[in-house]
């Protein structure tokens, strides 16, 4: 498996575009389009928030047959909690039909931004000619157009082999705040030229999010508009994957790898974050226990603040394990922190051990921190991704709407 | 029911003391003692965190018979996650026995502060003479000695009538960070001269925390050392409350009132907080639904940041309702904000309505904000208490340990 350039345009038959149409302030790209040359098997997962953005409702309707050809997405407005939301989301799909000839039922739609402000079709309609003109090898523009408070563009692609054929997979994603594991989080659009049936594609997607997008949290706020879509147009020419087996496994491995890399990128670029926190839990009696513990630690505001301050306050790790809801034997827990500056053990058998505060400070002053937690004698493990809690998170969210 | 002065020393037969013994930096009081002249019916509730401070284990053992005579408490060290924790907590009780003659089994103990650093008995032993000398009408000193990051001392007392007799009830409390509803939170010590059996006292306590201490959250971090203790020494001379009835109801009303007032005080003094948030949910189909919704809203970091910025970002309220886990009909939700500057409606039928941003800013710039959420046609209601999320929360917790 090799990482390559090109983002969502790396796989055969996909083009993309991203422009500024005026939903956001002038000059900030806010409208993206991804188009597949051929109809693509498509699978999606959505937020479990009861309050769902109108685009999600429309995308679900358009995906009932398991196929699609295009995704249109905007930033700057979530089109959520508005009485005309469905109409607007449908309108965005119809605009794509009008300009491309792709039936609006084959168009998926996503929006991200402020909740509860009406979205006007006008800037989008006005922007359509430029959006269409931009269609090409422009994954970059599309990735930029879906960014909100993201400071880093999230885009990647990889290639691998299936049935002797080279298969490519690319993705763009946005996500920085309102990130909490519960189904796929954020907006993630994945394209691939692999040939795979819609049934197997949704299976692969469900598997891939388990250890990636469902294991990240920036702030425990599960968004109303989270959507992850995978489009597979079959143009790589491999034998259609329509059942489990080695080809399906290879496909899943690629999708999981891509998802994990994006998850880390999203956690690291959490609103205001200065550090990626990677919590690896091992020795759990089952997977669910490991997941509960790992998520609880990376979600603890007190622990997140301690990491911001590079303070080896492992008591807060134990505290978060204790209220995680997982059944664990506290007296068997060991904790260590590591980073490129080295590793330092801080807790054994549920209690403190002597360690060098100076060394701990060095370890915790790097920008990627691993928290290793061993729960005892069992076998199951899980990893969760988060970030520190900083002044800038408060600043960004104290006046996001205005 | 009248509020009076005197804190935990207001009821007959209680004395208190608070000194600086050297666990914390010189001059900061860190050791408190409350003593009842007579053996008191005693009830307590504790954190549900699986990681429990050693003082909780010892207090539970000493309370198996439902009676006690004294509480010793320290700040600056939680005596949690230490292999000698039980020994130290027992040692604190034995020191009280040594200096007062009260059997150590009748002494309860509580600690608050950093987790995972060994607590030495030495400063406590050295401080005992001064602690005993200080015993008197000194609720104030005891209240000060249990404060950690609290900026405001929490102490109050009230009087009411039971069986024709004037009964008094007083309390001190600490709590500012690591506050999340799950059983009583923080340290709260209540004294009363009411005569009530241990059985009825624990019933009253369980009732009183439901709508008060279990409905506050500062940061979703459930502490390892939360303890609320009520001591009732019977010196008011009322007929012993040993069953349900009007006297029990009066007692519960007083305890609930006191608990609610302290809960508001603790939420308002949340670490770094500039505003008390009071979320009142009505029209829920049952109490549990109302509680889930109210708690979810006051716990949302994004909403808490918006309140810090006085931004009427009601979309974040809807988002938090949506992921609360409660079954609600989103299309029936109405939201308004109010404060001493007036009231402003921002959402009806689950969608936005026009409102004056200028007025909203005025309403949200006060230091006590009420968020009213109506869920529709049902009857149940609940209120939760929280605070805004500010730069200072990050500052305080970025280097608490050092």
Interface residues (C-beta under 8 A of the other chain):
Chain A: X48 X49 X50 X51 X52 X78 X80 X81 X82 X83 X114 X115 X116 X117 X118 X177 X178 X180 X182 X219 X220 X221 X222 X223 X224 X299 X300 X301 X302 X305 X306 X308 X309 X311 X312 X313 X314 X315 X316 X318 X319 X320 X321 X322 X323 X328 X330 X347 X349 X350 X351 X352 X389 X390 X391 X393 X394 X395 X396 X397 X398 X399 X400 X401 X402
Chain B: X48 X49 X50 X51 X52 X78 X80 X81 X82 X83 X114 X115 X116 X117 X118 X177 X178 X180 X182 X219 X220 X221 X222 X223 X224 X299 X300 X301 X302 X305 X306 X308 X309 X311 X312 X313 X314 X315 X316 X318 X319 X320 X321 X322 X323 X328 X330 X347 X349 X350 X351 X352 X389 X390 X391 X393 X394 X395 X396 X397 X398 X399 X400 X401 X402
